[in-house]
């Protein structure tokens, strides 16, 4: 955007983005769309349309009932994104956002397979965020698969593994950085003063690059379909993520089972070309964290 665009108010730019959204996704826009969506008067909607046509001459083509995008339409305020639109549709159907937040005149027929929701207490999350800001530990009751017991943890980050939200925290008992599933915390007690350095969490700080490819057991036409699915280039897709999340990603995508005889290539679909390298990087990060903690402990004794 130009300096002139930057000087416009956020609400003006939002309405211009809306105009381009309607033209890109619905191929038309009428004045009442602005009035209904933004609660503005008919004169204001007319001014918006006039101003937009002055800013982006040739983008709009008049029709009997409004406007449609011209053949040379080029968005200036909208970054078209299929991913964003599909996420919004999913969020609306899951009641995460109200359907009124969608800009469709009529929402297209769409359905989403239900998620098995993991319930996270708002109060629990609020206290964890507070502890992150104030750099303190919290006394929590945590339900692991081995049973429930109280722990003192000092959270420093949140992470989503594709299925569950975790809090990345210093475990006061184990004197190590670990992940705790948010939905398994059902009670939080008092804050506890603690000395720890989040920069010592090397597994969190380290980025690893995963090199994905279609499973080698697939037929050529099957491999091509998988490459299209994941937007691979030259049969490869590189993904960068924190080492602390790579383990979850590998397990979730069955990338550690590429040589399994019980799962077919059609079921696995993709494999991790550099699995051994990534696992070695994760282990190295864990060891570096332990060394830093050990060194810090020796300096304070």
N, C-alpha and C positions, 0 to 999 in steps of 0.2 A: 504494500500500500504506500501511497505518497504521503508527504508531510501534511497535505490537506486532509487526507483520509484520517490521519492520526489525530487531527484537531477536532474531528467530529465527536459528538458525544457517543458513549457506548450504546445508548438506546437507538440512536440513528443508525449506527453501523449494524446493530442487531436487526433492525427492520430491513435494511438493505440486504443483509445476509438471508433473511427470510424470503425476500423477493426472488433472489437467485436460487434458493432451495426449491421454491415452488416451480420455478421454470425448469430447473434441472431434473427434478424427480417426478413432477406432475405435468410438465409441459405447458403450464398455463398459470396465470395469476389474475385475480380480480380484486378490485378495491376493497370489497367487503372482507376478503381474507385478512388484510391488514387490520381492519376495524375489529373483527372478531378476535383475532389472536392477541392483539396488543391493547385492546380496549380504548382505541383512539377514535376521534370524530371523523366524519366523512371528509370535511375540509383538510384535516391533517393527513389523511390517507392520500388524498389527491396531491397534496404538497410533496409527500414522500415519493409518489410515482413520478411527479414532474422533476424533482431533484435527482432521482435516480437516472432518469432518461438524459439529464444534462451531464451527469457524471460518467455514464456509460452509454454514449450515443450509439445507436444501432443495435443494442442488445435486445431491446423489446420491439415486438411487432404487434401493432394493434389488431384486435379481432372484434367481432360483433359483441362479445361479452366481457372483454378484458384485454389481456396481452398474452402472447406466447413468445418463446425465445426465437430470435431470428437465426438464420442459417450461420451467421458469424458470431453467435453468442459466445462470450468469454467471461467467465465468472471473475469478479474482482473482490468480492467480500466473502465468498464461500469457497472452502476447500472440499470438493466432492470426495466423499469417503464411503464406500460400500460397507466397510467394517463398522464404521461409526453408526450408520443407519441400522444395520442388523443388530448391533448391540443395544441400540435404543428400543427396537422392536422387542427384543428379548427382555429387556428391563421392564418395559411396559406390561408385557404379558405375565411377568413374574411379580407384578405389583411393586417393583422397586421404585419406579417413577409413575406418575399418573399418565394416563393416555392423552390427557390434554397437553402434555409436554411435547407430543408428537405433532408435527406440522402437516400431516396428511389431512386433506378434506375428508377422505374416507380411508381408514386404515385397511390395507390389503388383507385378504384372507391369509392368516399365518397362524401357526401353532408351534409350540415348543414343548419338547418332552420335559416333564417336571424334574427339577433337581430334588435330591434328598437333602433338605436344608439342615445345616449344622447351626444350632441356635447359639448366638453369642449375646450375652447380657450387655445392654448399653452401659450399665453402671460399672461392670467389669472393665469394659473397654475404656471408659472415662478415667478410671483410676490407673489403668496401665499407661495411658497417655500422660497423665499427671506425673507418674513416676519417671517416665522417660524425660520429661521436661526438667524435673527437679533432681534427677540422677540419684534416686533412692531405691532401695529394695522394698518389696512388698511380701508380707506373709500371706501365702495363698493355700487353699486346699485344691490339690490337683489329682484328677482321676486318671492314672495310667492304667494300662492293661493289666498290670500286676497288682493294682489296688489303689485306694485313695489314701493320701497322707499329706501333711502340711510341708510346704517348702518355702524357702525365702529366695526370691528371684529379683534381679534388678534388670528390668527391660530396657532395651536400647533401640529396637526396631520392630517393625511388623513385616510379615512376609506371607504371600499367598502361593501355595504350591500347585494350584490348579483345581484343588478340591477343598482344601481346608486353609483357614487363616491360622498362622502361628505368631507368637511373640518370640523374638530372638532376645535372649536374656542371659545375664550372668547368674549361674546357679551357685549360691553362696555355700551350699553343702558340698558339691562336687568340685567347686572352684574351677569351673570351666564354662564356656559359652554353649548354650543348648537351645533347642526349639521346644516350645510348649504350645500345644493346640489350644486355641482360645476357648473353644466350646467345652473343654474339659476342666476349666476353672470355674468352680461354682461358689467360691467364698474367698473374699479378700479381707485381710485384717489390717493391722497398723503398718505404717511406713517404718522402715528400718534404715538408719544411716549405714552406708557401705562405701568401701573404697574399691573401685574397679575402673578400668580404662577400656571403653568400647573399641579403641584403636587396636587393642590386643586381639580382637576377634578377627583373625586373619582369614578364616573360612568365609566370613561375611564380606570382608574387604576384597578378597581375591575374585577376579573375573576369569571364567574359563570359557573356551570356545568349543561348542559341540558341532561336529561335522556330520550332518545327517545325509543319508542317501536311500534310495529305494532298496528293499531287501534283495539281495543277490539271487534269491531263489525264484523271483517273479519272472514271468514271461515278458518279452519286450513291450507288448501292448499294455500289460499290467503296470510295468515300470513307468511307462509314459503317463498313465492315468495318475499315479502317485505323484509324479513330478508336477503335474498340473495342479493337483490338490494343494500342494505345499508351496507352489511358486518357486520351484527349484530352478537353478541356472546351471546348465551343463551337468545335470544330474546330481547336484549338491545343494544343500542348504546349511549355511553356517548360522548358529544361534549363540549369542553371548549371554551369560547369566552368572550370578554369584555362585561360588562353589558350594555354599550352604544350601542352595536351592537345586543344584544340579542332580543331587542324589534323588530327590523327590521326582524330578522330571524324568530321569532315567527309569525309575520304577513305574511311574504312571504310564509311560509310553512303551513299557516292556522292552526297553532298549538293552537290558541286561540278559534278555532271553533270546537273542537273535540266533543262537545255535541250538535252541531247544528243538527236540524231535517231537514234542507234544503239541507245539503250536506251528501251524502251517505258515509259509511265507505270505499267503493271502490274509491271514489273521494278523500277522505282525506288521506287514506293509513297509515299514522303514527300519533301518538299523543305524547304529552309531559307528561311524568309521574309526573314530579315535577313542573308543571306550576305555582301553587300557591307559591311555595318556590322561584322560579326564579323571579317572579314578585315582591315578597317581598324584595328580594335582590336588585333589581333595584331601588325600592322605597327607601330603606335604603341608598343606595349609593347617591341618589339625596339629601336626607336629610343631610347626612354627608357633602356633598359639601356645602350646604347652611350654615351649622354650621361653617365650616372653613372660608367661605367668611365673615360671620357675625363677627366671632372672629377677623379676620384680619382687618376688618373695624374699630372695636372698639379700636384695638391697635394703629391705625394710627390717630385716632381722638383726 
